[in-house]
Amino acid sequence: MLADRKGGAHFLLIPTRAISGIESPDLLDPMTPNYFEAAWSAREELAGVAGRRLPRDAVGMAVNSRHARSQDQLHIHLECLQPMTVASLRASADRLTDDWIPIEIPGWHLFATRVMGENLAPADPFKLLAGRLVGAKAALGDYSLLVAGMTFQAGPGFVLLAGTGPGTELLLDSSCAVAKP
């Protein structure tokens, strides 16, 4: 886990082994660590830079597609969510299930699914994208993936957002405006 050189409340989880990006078949290997779980476990570092405790609904992690990234080394951005992202996810929360469904965030057309639980240990977002979103496995490199903490009526969980447009990193905010009083 490294602080992003741009500053702010922005960290990057970078595996110590060479993995090109979201399109790497290594990410679908059952022996590959769940990198999103590792990033989620490090969110206290984000809170330290933000200067306040961050509710799970304020934190997001993103991996860009091969078309929207600047490096050929897998890295997961860990930041706060943009306020509009939080508002859109809260408005859609009751519609989310284990199936991928279309979702709108202003300016974005994405697919979303829900994962229940305090952490991501039993649910690897890379494998859920490849295994449950129709057509994604054959074109993983074209997808950006965002994982956002969420509190549903049924309990804590996560929203996974995937799309082939601009990098979902743009739905994050290193100023943590959503968590400011």
C-alpha positions in Angstrom: 0.0 0.0 0.0 1.5 3.3 -1.1 0.4 6.9 -0.8 -0.3 8.3 -4.3 2.2 10.8 -5.4 -0.6 13.3 -6.3 -1.3 13.6 -2.6 -4.6 13.8 -0.7 -6.4 10.8 0.8 -5.4 8.6 -2.1 -3.6 5.3 -1.7 -2.6 2.6 -4.2 -2.5 -1.1 -3.5 0.1 -2.6 -5.8 0.9 -6.3 -5.8 4.5 -7.1 -5.4 4.4 -9.5 -8.3 4.0 -8.4 -11.9 0.3 -8.4 -12.9 -0.5 -6.3 -16.0 -4.0 -5.2 -15.0 -7.6 -6.3 -14.8 -7.2 -8.4 -18.0 -4.6 -10.7 -16.4 -5.7 -14.3 -16.2 -3.7 -14.5 -12.9 -6.6 -12.6 -11.2 -9.0 -15.5 -11.9 -6.6 -18.1 -10.5 -8.0 -19.4 -7.2 -4.5 -19.1 -5.6 -4.3 -15.4 -6.3 -4.9 -13.2 -3.2 -8.1 -11.1 -3.1 -6.4 -7.7 -3.6 -9.6 -5.8 -3.1 -9.9 -7.4 0.4 -6.3 -6.3 1.1 -7.1 -2.7 0.0 -10.3 -2.6 2.1 -8.4 -3.8 5.1 -6.0 -0.8 4.7 -8.8 1.9 4.7 -7.7 3.1 8.2 -4.7 4.7 6.4 -7.1 6.7 4.3 -8.9 7.8 7.5 -5.6 8.9 8.9 -4.9 11.3 6.0 -8.6 12.5 5.9 -8.3 13.4 9.6 -11.5 11.6 10.6 -13.1 8.2 10.8 -14.7 7.3 7.5 -18.0 5.5 7.3 -17.9 2.5 5.0 -20.3 4.2 2.6 -17.7 6.9 2.0 -14.9 4.6 0.8 -14.3 3.2 -2.7 -11.7 1.2 -4.5 -11.2 1.3 -8.3 -9.2 -0.5 -11.0 -9.2 1.1 -14.5 -9.5 -0.7 -17.8 -6.4 -1.1 -19.9 -7.6 1.8 -22.0 -7.9 4.2 -19.0 -4.8 3.4 -17.0 -1.3 4.9 -17.1 0.7 1.8 -16.0 0.9 -1.9 -17.0 1.0 -3.0 -13.4 -2.2 -3.8 -11.5 -3.0 -1.1 -8.9 -6.2 -0.5 -6.9 -7.0 3.1 -6.0 -8.3 3.6 -2.5 -10.0 6.9 -1.9 -13.3 8.4 -0.7 -16.2 8.3 -3.1 -17.4 11.4 -5.0 -20.6 12.8 -3.3 -22.7 12.2 -6.4 -21.5 8.6 -6.4 -22.6 8.1 -2.8 -26.0 9.7 -3.5 -26.6 7.5 -6.6 -25.6 4.3 -4.8 -27.9 5.2 -1.8 -30.8 5.9 -4.2 -30.3 2.5 -6.0 -29.5 0.4 -2.9 -32.9 -1.3 -2.6 -32.7 -2.4 -6.3 -29.4 -4.1 -5.9 -29.2 -7.9 -5.7 -26.6 -10.7 -6.5 -27.4 -10.1 -10.2 -25.7 -7.4 -12.3 -28.2 -4.7 -13.3 -27.8 -1.4 -15.2 -27.3 1.6 -13.0 -27.1 5.3 -13.7 -24.7 7.7 -12.0 -24.8 11.2 -13.5 -22.8 10.9 -16.7 -22.2 7.2 -16.3 -23.9 4.0 -17.6 -22.7 1.1 -15.5 -23.6 -2.3 -14.2 -23.9 -2.9 -10.5 -24.2 -5.9 -8.1 -24.4 -6.3 -4.4 -22.1 -8.3 -2.1 -23.1 -8.7 1.6 -20.7 -8.9 4.4 -18.3 -6.8 6.6 -15.4 -7.7 4.3 -14.6 -9.1 0.9 -12.7 -12.2 2.0 -15.3 -14.6 0.6 -16.1 -12.5 -2.6 -13.3 -11.5 -5.0 -14.6 -8.7 -7.2 -12.4 -9.7 -10.1 -13.9 -13.2 -10.1 -17.5 -11.9 -9.6 -17.1 -9.6 -12.6 -15.7 -12.4 -14.8 -18.1 -15.0 -13.6 -21.4 -13.2 -13.3 -21.5 -10.3 -15.7 -22.5 -11.6 -19.1 -19.7 -11.1 -21.7 -17.2 -9.6 -19.2 -14.8 -12.6 -19.0 -14.0 -12.5 -22.7 -13.2 -8.7 -22.5 -12.0 -8.1 -19.0 -9.4 -5.6 -20.1 -12.1 -3.3 -21.5 -13.8 -3.0 -18.0 -13.1 -0.7 -15.1 -14.3 -1.9 -11.7 -15.2 0.1 -8.6 -16.0 -1.4 -5.2 -17.8 0.8 -2.7 -18.6 0.1 0.9 -22.3 0.2 1.6 -24.7 -0.3 4.4 -27.9 -1.9 3.2 -31.1 -2.5 5.2 -30.0 -6.1 5.4 -26.6 -5.1 6.8 -23.1 -4.2 5.7 -21.9 -5.0 2.3 -20.4 -3.6 -1.0 -21.6 -2.4 -4.3 -19.6 -3.4 -7.4 -19.8 -1.1 -10.4 -18.4 -2.1 -13.8 -18.4 -0.5 -17.1 -16.5 0.0 -20.4 -16.4 3.8 -20.4 -14.0 6.1 -18.7 -12.0 4.7 -15.7 -14.1 4.3 -12.6 -11.3 6.0 -10.7 -13.0 9.2 -11.7 -15.9 8.4 -9.3 -13.4 8.7 -6.4 -12.4 11.9 -4.5 -9.0 12.3 -2.7 -10.4 15.4 -0.9 -12.9 13.2 1.0 -15.6 15.9 0.6 -18.3 13.3 1.3 -16.9 12.8 4.8 -16.6 16.4 5.8 -19.0 17.8 8.4 
